[in-house]
Amino acid sequence: MSAPVAVVCSFRLGGTDGVSVEAAKWEWALHELGLSTRRVAGELTDGIGPDDAWVPFLAIDPAPGARAEPDVLAAALAGADLVVVENLCSLPLNEAASRMTADVLERHRGRVLFHHHDLPWERPRLAHLHEFPPRRPDSLHITINDHARVGLLERGIDAVTIRNAFDLHPPPGDRAGTRASFGFSDAETVVLQPTRAIPRKDVGRAIEFAEQLQERLPSRVRYWITGPAEDGYGPELDRLLATASIPVTVGRAPRAADAYAAADVLVFPSNWEGFGNPVIESVVARRPLAVAHYPALDELVGLGLQLFSVDDPSALVAWLEHPDDERFDANLTVAREHFDLSDLPRRIAAAFATVGWDQW
């Protein structure tokens, strides 16, 4: 008997953005639960596999000439025992594509799981789009934080929270090789912002924090953002980097683990995140992290994580002068309980059970 088929569908898959990263983890977890998977997306940035379907109109920014073809999307979803919709009908960044997908799913005969990383009322320019996410029978809604789950409940949609999951025993990163490849000296304190450069990531606040560390530390401080600039943020990023009073670097390491290993301090000043993967990634990498406030962060701190604040650089400087590994150990204990990737299949199966999806 062949395995049941799950089709993972999104604007973009295979990239380094949070949705792509988490979607790949879900593919692994679905395999662990006995399902086979294939992908449908407007962008497949890691290449198109033999079972993948590239539907260009689904991209956040479709290439000129890309056409809305509902029949093509319906054909790509045909035969799916489960369609996992990764943010495509949650945050309508390409409104026409989100509407087309919702219409096709309305006619699709089968189970649909909406995996919500972001929701329209969380973005002022999209808050008027009340038809998202779709209300569809035989569907399961999953949020990555309780704040979003409550927001859905207030709008009449029941959901289950499954927070993002992480490999807590990854291969070690290459600190020496990565620092050498970027030209970082051994004497520099490298402050890494492991994000794209977009408005809500608040690059200016990150640079200001690094500059404040420089005022308090004897070593030279370097600011490093992995980037790239998106959403038209390039000119503003160029301006911020040109006016910084400390050395700056933009670029990705071969692996995220290499970037974390090469850094001495992490900074994450976002004013909005659906989750904020760098928070847990910093815990796994055993690096101090300074954060700004966003609603979902309250939940992570509420679970017991100990973080620094971008508003209090002196506290992080004091820790750098007298490092305390017990802080890292305590954070890892929290991560093992709440964010362990090995537990993701069980959490998904438990969510399936809430809507009676016990058999495929």
WOLIN-V354977 format. One record per helix or strand of 3 or more residues. SS is the DSSP state (H for helix, E for strand). FROM is the first residue (numbers start at 1). TO is the last residue. If there is no record, write none. Layout:
SS FROM TO
SS FROM TO
This chain:
E 5 13
H 18 32
E 36 44
H 56 58
H 70 77
E 82 86
H 95 107
E 111 116
H 120 122
H 124 126
E 139 143
H 146 154
H 175 182
E 189 193
H 199 201
H 203 216
E 221 225
H 234 243
E 247 250
H 256 262
E 265 268
H 277 285
E 288 291
H 295 302
H 313 321
H 325 338
H 341 354
